[in-house]
Amino acid sequence: MKNIYFFFLLIFSIFTNSHEFNPAHLILNEESNFSYSVKLFYPQQYKYNSPKILYPSSCTSSEVSKSSNIKNIIETYELECSEDIKGKKIRFENLDFLTDALLSINFLDGSSYESIAGSRNLEITIPLEQSVYPVAYFNLGFDHLLKGIDHIVFLICLIFLVNGFINLVKVVTAFTVAHSITLSLSFLGIVTISQSVIESLIALTIIFVALDAADKKNKKFPWYYAFGFGLLHGFGFSGALSEIGINNNELALSLLFFNVGIEIAQLAIIPIPFLIIFFFNDNKIFQNIKYLIAIIIGSIGVYWFIDRVIGIFL
């Protein structure tokens, strides 16, 4: 029976992949009145089913030139419009559930606009007036955490290790402060570490907390462990943001909004598993379920770690 269990566990791990945050990014730069240079970036895995952009009927695009780098296909072309696109709509098609699209427009008068589209909101209306706050980066941060399976399973195991509300506050605060520090330092280029190495170390943190959660001894989880792990996850968040960049003049605000989006998503995840654990932690059946979940998460972490370490040398 144990052999069958571990066989299915292995198969599950092999077919489970952490989602890499790499949204499509459409950049329009107004070169002259109603004339734009356009760049569209989208992940390599969508090269046979690329995002389609539907512009206002008053706009026509030139022939598309394609290039690529390790992660993205890059389409470059010109867009000519007979009137202002402010107040008009741009629609994205062929976006799946895990792929968002960031729209960045830089107008000739120095103003800019950014927004995000996803599988549930494919259409963006360009406002007549410039938005004051870079809300698009809040949405990006929120989506990054909710669609990043590795961050979610880490949080679940972290909650397994915390006893009591006060300890939860300490651990979550330490994790938040830590990843906010390294997110800022790394994105600003003050501290740089290979993203491949960071992703491997993040997988290692998942293995560590999963093994601790599977240990049936009732141990305390110090807040400074969460702080240390948070430093690593902050570098991961920074790498995700660096992939798309900040295409406006509000660097500090955009960085802040991205970080706040991550925090809100984190706070949205934590209450449900914490309340379940709080009310059922003394139940033997629940303890066995918790043990099983921790073992599965740890196995997935091992697969991710091996896969990412191999990726460093390829």
Secondary structure, DSSP 8 states (H G I E B T S, - for coil): -HHHHHHHHHHHHHT--------EEEEEEEEETTEEEEEEEEEGGGTTS--EEE--TTEEE---EEEE-SSEEEEEEEEEESS--TT-EEEEES--TT--EEEEEE-TTS-EEEEEEBTTB-EEE--SS--SS-HHHHHHHHHHHHH-HHHHHHHHHHHHT--SHHHHHHHHHHHHHHHHHHHHHHHTTSS---HHHHHHHHHHHHHHHHHHHH--S-----HHHHHHHHHHHHHHHHHHHHHH---SS-HHHHHHHHHHHHHHHHHHHSHHHHHHHHHHTT-HHHHHHHHHHHHHHHHHHHHHHHHHHHHHH-
